[in-house]
Amino acid sequence: MDCVPALDESLKKTVGGNTAKVMADQLGLRTVGDLLHHYPRRYAERGELTRLSDLPLDEHVTVVAQVAKAAKKTFHRGKGVRLEVVVTDGSGSLTLVFFGRAAHHHERELLPGRRGMFAGKVTVFNRTRQLAHPDYELLDRVSGADAAEAVDSFAHQLLPLYPACKQLPSWRIAKSVGAVLDTFEADGWQHLTDPLPEELREQRGLETLPEAFRKVHRPRTKADIARARDRLKWDEAFVLQVALARRRYADAQLPAAPRVPRPGGLLDAFDAKLPFTLTEGQRKVSQQIFDDLATEHPMHRLLQGEVGSGKTMVALRAMLGVVDAGGQAAMLAPTEVLAQQHHRSIVEMMGDLAEGGMLGGAEQATKVVLLTGSMGAAARRQALLDLVTGEAGIVIGTHALIEDKVQFHDLGLVVVDEQHRFGVEQRDALRAKAERPPHLLVMTATPIPRTVAMTVFGDLETSVLDQLPAGRSPIASHVVPAQDKPHFLARAWERVREEVEAGHQAYVVCPRIGDEEDVAAERAGKSPETAVSPEDEVERRPPLAVLDVAEQLTKGPLSGLRVEILHGRMQPDAKDEVMRRFAAGDLDVLVATTVIEVGVNVPNATAMVIMDADRFGVSQLHQLRGRVGRGSAPGLCLLVTDMPGPTPARSRLDAVAATLDGFELSRVDLQQRREGDVLGQAQSGVRSSLRMLAVIEDEDVIVAAREAAVRIVSADPELTGHPELRTALDALLDAEREQYLDKG
């Protein structure tokens, strides 16, 4: 049949140009396959029949009633039209309302005396109970037993409710999906390719793909929906895991120079100077990394762990090992503040071992250089020279490291800090600067649940640091409901004063800067440097700003203390100067945006007040909180909000206050978000490629799919024996997404 659309065919032919444009712009649906994979978010049951005298408000009901009268009325000076139909069942009456074109259409059908079933949500307007745009089926065409059966099947039908938008309501999407299904049904589904190998499908006891589409879009029972979901989840998990398994296989074929540290070299000298012993976890993970570095294929490893678990120490030892083996190591940081912070702390940790070629440098020393976009010309020239000659064994920088001018003598290891902030092209550009692929270590700032690591970073081997180093202090966290209890906020500022008087320092974090650019961005409807969570879309005041809060605190509750500001739009030198002064103890309170979120290490800072805390995500709050409690004194984190409970935002804050376990919080975070586009932005996404699979709840599916994928790819890396799977892979991984998968 020529008229059967292919899954990758544009929707224009099937649904018409206008509808196709709305589907593409608003819902990201461009092809017939996209539409078939646009699953109902839930199913409404029309439910048991309700007597009109018993109608509950704000609930979906189904009634059987007779039309008593119908009248068309105009409003907006005749521009608008509505049809009001009064129905009765002897126990009471109810008004049905239709607007616009629907009014004209339904006026012809809903004539006085006709009997029908009407389903919709009960609301009240002008003290009259009504159903707006109800679904209905007229019964006066059937009689007796047939009518009773029709009533029963109408009332118990499961109605798919689709993710929709203002221009395209759920029922219109359902109509389009129905049209596509009918076309495929007429053809016997011959043009549908099934990515799941038959043997695997039978082994798992899963539905065929046509049956799954049928049952998800036109279920007769709840069991149908469950069977369809089981199959469609498997498709998503399996195709994604095959993509990742192929990536791991391809990486394992690449050549790399083994990097084995020489005995008595830089690494041994560094270890001998350490004033503390490494944790068991740090030793175990370091060994995994050194084993990888010793092989002739590039390491691709994810290092994740609790905030403050000592990931930088593990990464530094790996870098020193590579320098010992005659190579160079580069650390890529997402912001200048973080690059400077890493450079400062690494130089401090290494002491005279970081003074290679300098007077007073140790015998085994190397040079540690910083390279950022805002450096002066002379310092930059010197850094570039040190890299190309090999004088510098370690370089720490921002994406300035990726520029064409930057050449390495022998790049052996790339450490990427804060992976999700980097595009894959940036990381690949850095890898391309080595003659052979360098080894790669990716560090994440906050912990990730195991299945997320398997999905988002599935092409990397994973190492986990779950112990905190000795000497770290516990952090007490409390929610401060500023609106309900203003005296709690006053007490929060008293606590900050008390910490400063005890010789400590504090952070105050705000969601935005509050400068002219912010104001201009707001007027243009864009989001300034801020962190606002997606739900709670209620009308609210603008988020609190660093500049305003700093001024209020200086004049008010923290007057007399040394308060300074820090944000992303300050000049790099000014930012660095503020951080140096804070680290040196010359400032008491730092009022900042989230630029302090990662890598900032000031052990004397013990208190943090996060303003408008409900505007941040769970992982971000946990990450920020990790800036305090880094020394021997206990930490305090106060989450200030004016959101009343109970709301999703408030329950997020309660969750953060209740535990310091980052792995637990990362699960909470994911359960509260949409899954995000795991193949697009790892942190959030408008439309998820994982429409059915939930990376937290479906752990068993992901684990089993990974095992099956590894088995198939090991036996047939090019998938020559599985052409349908290959086709599905191409559809999922258009070029851009396949690259994004290559996080590792």
Long-range contacts (C-beta under 8 A, 24 or more apart in sequence): 1-186, 1-187, 3-183, 4-183, 4-184, 4-186, 4-187, 4-190, 4-191, 5-32, 5-180, 5-183, 5-191, 6-32, 6-191, 7-31, 7-32, 7-33, 7-36, 7-192, 7-193, 7-731, 8-32, 8-33, 8-731, 11-35, 11-176, 14-176, 14-179, 14-180, 14-183, 15-176, 15-179, 19-168, 19-172, 19-176, 22-165, 22-167, 22-168, 23-168, 23-176, 26-165, 26-167, 26-168, 27-163, 27-164, 27-165, 27-168, 27-687, 28-686, 28-687, 32-180, 33-731, 35-176, 35-177, 35-180, 36-177, 36-180, 36-181, 36-213, 36-217, 37-232, 37-691, 38-162, 38-163, 38-173, 38-177, 38-691, 39-162, 39-216, 39-217, 39-232, 39-691, 39-692, 40-160, 40-161, 40-162, 40-216, 40-217, 41-161, 41-162, 41-163, 42-161, 43-158, 43-159, 43-160, 43-161, 43-219, 43-222, 43-225, 44-158, 44-159, 44-161, 45-156, 45-157, 45-158, 45-159, 46-117, 46-119, 46-135, 46-154, 46-155, 46-156, 46-157, 46-159, 47-155, 47-156, 48-155, 49-117, 49-151, 49-155, 51-89, 51-91, 51-92, 52-87, 52-88, 52-89, 52-91, 52-92, 52-93, 52-94, 53-91, 53-92, 54-91, 55-92, 55-94, 55-122, 55-129, 56-122, 57-122, 57-123, 57-124, 57-129, 58-121, 58-122, 58-123, 59-121, 59-122, 60-119, 60-120, 60-121, 61-119, 61-120, 61-121, 61-122, 61-131, 62-117, 62-118, 62-119, 62-154, 62-155, 63-87, 63-89, 63-94, 63-117, 63-118, 63-119, 64-89, 64-115, 64-116, 64-117, 64-118, 64-139, 64-151, 65-89, 65-94, 65-115, 65-116, 65-118, 66-113, 66-114, 66-115, 67-110, 67-111, 67-112, 67-113, 67-114, 67-115, 67-116, 68-93, 68-112, 69-112, 70-107, 70-110, 70-111, 70-112, 72-103, 72-107, 83-107, 83-110, 85-110, 87-116, 87-118, 94-118, 94-122, 94-129, 94-130, 94-131, 95-128, 95-129, 95-130, 95-131, 96-120, 96-130, 96-131, 96-134, 96-136, 97-125, 97-130, 97-131, 97-132, 97-133, 98-132, 98-133, 99-132, 99-133, 102-133, 109-138, 110-136, 114-138, 114-140, 115-139, 115-140, 116-140, 117-150, 117-151, 117-154, 117-155, 119-154, 119-155, 119-159, 135-159, 135-171, 158-219, 158-220, 158-221, 158-222, 158-225, 160-217, 160-218, 160-219, 174-217, 177-217, 178-217, 178-218, 181-213, 181-214, 181-217, 181-218, 184-210, 184-213, 193-724, 193-727, 193-728, 194-724, 195-235, 195-238, 195-239, 195-724, 195-725, 195-727, 195-728, 195-729, 196-234, 196-235, 196-238, 196-725, 197-712, 197-722, 197-725, 200-238, 200-708, 204-234, 204-704, 206-230, 206-231, 206-234, 207-231, 209-235, 229-692, 232-691, 232-692, 233-692, 233-693, 233-698, 233-701, 234-701, 234-705, 235-728, 236-689, 236-690, 236-691, 236-692, 236-693, 237-693, 237-698, 237-701, 237-702, 237-704, 237-705, 237-706, 238-705, 238-708, 238-709, 239-725, 239-728, 239-729, 239-732, 240-455, 240-458, 240-678, 240-679, 240-689, 240-690, 240-705, 240-732, 241-454, 241-458, 241-702, 241-705, 241-706, 241-708, 241-709, 241-710, 242-709, 242-712, 242-713, 242-719, 242-725, 242-729, 243-729, 243-732, 243-733, 243-738, 243-741, 244-458, 244-459, 244-706, 244-709, 244-741, 245-706, 245-709, 245-710, 245-712, 245-713, 245-714, 246-713, 246-717, 246-719, 246-729, 247-458, 247-459, 247-741, 247-742, 247-744, 248-300, 248-458, 248-459, 249-713, 249-714, 249-717, 250-717, 251-297, 251-298, 251-300, 251-459, 251-744, 252-297, 253-297, 254-297, 254-298, 254-436, 254-437, 255-296, 255-297, 255-436, 255-437, 256-295, 256-296, 256-297, 256-298, 256-299, 256-436, 256-437, 256-438, 256-439, 257-296, 257-327, 257-412, 257-436, 258-293, 258-294, 258-295, 258-296, 258-325, 259-293, 259-294, 259-321, 259-322, 259-325, 259-327, 259-412, 259-413, 259-439, 260-293, 260-294, 260-321, 260-325, 261-290, 261-320, 261-321, 261-322, 261-324, 261-325, 262-324, 262-325, 265-324, 265-364, 266-320, 266-323, 266-324, 266-353, 266-364, 266-365, 266-366, 266-393, 267-317, 267-320, 267-321, 267-324, 269-353, 269-362, 269-364, 270-316, 270-317, 270-320, 270-349, 270-350, 270-353, 271-317, 273-351, 273-353, 276-469, 276-470, 276-471, 278-310, 278-313, 279-309, 279-310, 279-465, 279-467, 279-468, 279-469, 279-470, 280-467, 281-305, 281-309, 281-464, 281-465, 281-466, 281-467, 282-310, 282-313, 282-314, 282-465, 282-467, 282-469, 285-314, 285-463, 285-464, 285-465, 286-314, 286-317, 286-318, 288-461, 288-463, 289-314, 289-318, 289-441, 289-463, 290-318, 290-321, 292-439, 292-461, 293-318, 293-321, 293-322, 293-325, 293-413, 293-439, 298-436, 298-437, 298-438, 298-439, 298-440, 299-413, 299-439, 299-440, 299-441, 299-461, 300-440, 300-459, 300-460, 300-461, 300-744, 301-440, 301-441, 301-442, 301-460, 301-461, 301-462, 301-463, 302-419, 302-442, 302-443, 302-444, 302-453, 302-457, 302-460, 302-461, 302-462, 302-463, 302-744, 303-441, 303-442, 303-443, 303-444, 303-463, 303-465, 304-443, 304-444, 304-447, 304-448, 304-453, 304-462, 304-463, 304-464, 304-465, 305-447, 305-464, 305-465, 305-466, 306-447, 306-465, 306-466, 306-467, 306-468, 306-661, 306-662, 306-663, 307-445, 307-446, 307-622, 307-623, 307-625, 307-626, 307-662, 308-468, 308-469, 308-472, 308-626, 308-629, 308-630, 309-465, 309-466, 309-467, 309-468, 309-469, 310-465, 310-468, 310-469, 311-443, 311-465, 312-342, 312-345, 312-346, 312-443, 312-599, 313-349, 314-465, 315-415, 315-417, 315-441, 315-443, 316-346, 316-349, 316-350, 318-413, 318-415, 318-441, 319-393, 319-394, 319-413, 319-415, 320-394, 322-412, 322-413, 322-439, 323-366, 323-393, 323-394, 325-412, 326-410, 326-412, 327-410, 327-411, 327-412, 327-413, 327-438, 328-387, 328-390, 328-392, 328-393, 328-394, 328-395, 328-408, 328-409, 328-410, 328-411, 328-412, 328-413, 329-393, 329-394, 329-395, 329-411, 329-412, 329-413, 329-414, 329-415, 330-394, 330-395, 330-396, 330-397, 330-401, 330-408, 330-411, 330-413, 330-414, 330-415, 330-430, 331-394, 331-395, 331-396, 331-397, 331-414, 331-415, 331-416, 331-417, 332-397, 332-398, 332-399, 332-401, 332-414, 332-415, 332-416, 332-417, 332-422, 332-426, 332-427, 332-430, 333-396, 333-397, 333-398, 333-417, 333-418, 333-599, 334-398, 334-417, 334-418, 334-421, 334-422, 334-598, 335-398, 335-421, 335-568, 335-595, 336-372, 336-373, 336-374, 336-398, 336-572, 336-575, 336-576, 337-566, 337-568, 337-575, 337-576, 337-579, 337-595, 337-596, 337-599, 337-600, 338-417, 338-418, 338-598, 338-599, 338-600, 339-370, 339-372, 339-396, 339-397, 339-398, 340-370, 340-372, 340-572, 340-575, 340-576, 340-579, 341-579, 341-599, 341-600, 341-601, 342-396, 342-417, 342-599, 343-368, 343-370, 343-396, 344-580, 344-583, 345-601, 346-394, 346-396, 354-394, 356-391, 356-392, 356-393, 357-391, 366-392, 366-393, 366-394, 367-391, 367-392, 367-393, 367-394, 368-392, 368-393, 368-394, 368-395, 368-396, 369-394, 369-395, 369-396, 370-395, 370-396, 370-397, 371-395, 371-396, 371-397, 371-398, 371-400, 371-401, 371-406, 372-397, 372-398, 372-400, 372-572, 373-398, 373-399, 373-400, 374-571, 374-572, 374-573, 375-400, 399-426, 401-430, 402-426, 402-429, 402-430, 406-433, 407-433, 408-433, 408-434, 410-434, 410-435, 411-438, 412-438, 412-439, 413-438, 413-439, 413-440, 413-441, 414-438, 414-439, 414-440, 414-441, 415-441, 415-442, 415-443, 416-440, 416-441, 416-442, 416-443, 417-443, 417-445, 417-598, 417-599, 418-443, 418-444, 418-445, 418-598, 419-443, 419-444, 419-457, 419-682, 419-743, 420-444, 420-681, 420-682, 420-683, 424-739, 424-740, 424-742, 424-743, 425-739, 427-743, 428-739, 428-742, 440-744, 442-743, 442-744, 445-597, 445-598, 445-623, 446-619, 446-622, 446-623, 446-662, 446-665, 446-666, 447-662, 447-663, 447-665, 447-666, 448-666, 449-663, 449-666, 449-667, 449-670, 449-695, 449-696, 450-699, 451-695, 451-696, 451-698, 451-699, 451-702, 451-703, 452-666, 452-670, 452-695, 452-696, 454-702, 454-703, 454-706, 455-678, 455-690, 455-695, 455-702, 456-678, 456-682, 456-743, 457-743, 457-744, 458-706, 458-741, 459-741, 459-742, 459-743, 459-744, 460-743, 460-744, 466-663, 471-631, 471-632, 472-629, 472-630, 473-629, 473-630, 473-631, 473-632, 473-633, 473-634, 473-635, 474-629, 474-634, 474-635, 474-660, 475-625, 475-628, 475-629, 475-634, 475-635, 475-636, 475-637, 475-660, 476-634, 476-635, 476-636, 476-637, 477-625, 477-636, 477-637, 477-638, 477-639, 477-656, 477-657, 477-660, 478-637, 478-638, 478-639, 478-657, 479-613, 479-639, 479-641, 479-650, 479-653, 479-654, 479-657, 480-609, 480-638, 480-639, 480-640, 480-641, 481-641, 481-642, 481-644, 481-645, 482-640, 482-641, 482-642, 483-641, 483-642, 483-643, 483-644, 484-644, 489-640, 490-557, 492-609, 492-638, 492-640, 493-553, 493-556, 493-557, 493-558, 493-609, 494-557, 495-607, 495-636, 495-638, 496-557, 496-558, 496-589, 496-607, 496-609, 497-557, 497-558, 497-561, 499-606, 499-607, 499-636, 500-561, 500-588, 500-589, 502-633, 503-604, 504-604, 504-605, 504-606, 504-607, 504-633, 505-582, 505-585, 505-587, 505-588, 505-589, 505-590, 505-602, 505-604, 505-605, 505-606, 505-607, 506-588, 506-589, 506-590, 506-605, 506-606, 506-607, 506-608, 506-609, 507-589, 507-590, 507-591, 507-592, 507-596, 507-605, 507-607, 507-608, 507-609, 507-624, 507-627, 507-628, 508-549, 508-550, 508-553, 508-589, 508-590, 508-591, 508-592, 508-608, 508-609, 508-610, 508-611, 509-592, 509-593, 509-594, 509-596, 509-608, 509-609, 509-610, 509-611, 509-624, 510-543, 510-544, 510-545, 510-546, 510-549, 510-591, 510-592, 510-593, 510-611, 510-612, 511-543, 511-544, 511-545, 511-593, 511-594, 511-611, 511-612, 511-615, 511-616, 512-542, 512-543, 512-544, 512-545, 512-546, 512-593, 513-545, 513-546, 513-547, 513-567, 513-568, 513-569, 513-593, 514-545, 514-546, 514-547, 514-548, 515-547, 515-569, 517-569, 518-545, 529-567, 529-568, 529-569, 529-593, 530-593, 530-615, 531-594, 531-615, 531-616, 531-617, 531-620, 532-615, 533-614, 533-615, 533-616, 533-617, 533-649, 533-652, 534-673, 534-674, 534-684, 535-648, 535-649, 535-672, 536-614, 536-643, 536-647, 536-648, 536-649, 543-612, 543-615, 544-611, 544-612, 546-591, 546-592, 546-593, 549-591, 549-611, 550-591, 553-589, 553-591, 558-588, 558-589, 561-588, 561-589, 562-586, 562-587, 562-588, 562-589, 563-587, 563-588, 563-589, 563-590, 563-591, 564-589, 564-590, 564-591, 565-590, 565-591, 565-592, 566-590, 566-591, 566-592, 566-593, 566-595, 566-596, 567-592, 567-593, 567-595, 568-593, 568-595, 594-620, 594-624, 596-624, 596-627, 597-623, 597-624, 597-627, 598-623, 600-627, 601-627, 601-630, 602-627, 602-630, 603-630, 603-631, 603-632, 604-631, 604-633, 605-630, 606-631, 606-633, 606-634, 606-635, 606-636, 607-635, 607-636, 607-637, 607-638, 608-635, 608-636, 608-637, 608-638, 609-638, 609-640, 610-637, 610-638, 610-639, 610-640, 611-640, 612-640, 612-641, 612-642, 613-639, 613-640, 613-641, 613-653, 614-641, 614-643, 614-647, 614-649, 614-650, 614-652, 614-653, 615-649, 617-652, 617-669, 617-673, 617-683, 618-652, 618-655, 618-656, 618-665, 618-666, 618-668, 618-669, 618-672, 619-662, 619-665, 619-666, 619-669, 621-652, 621-653, 621-656, 622-656, 622-662, 622-665, 625-656, 648-672, 667-696, 670-695, 670-696, 671-696, 679-732, 679-733, 679-737, 679-740, 679-741, 680-737, 680-740, 682-743, 689-732, 689-737
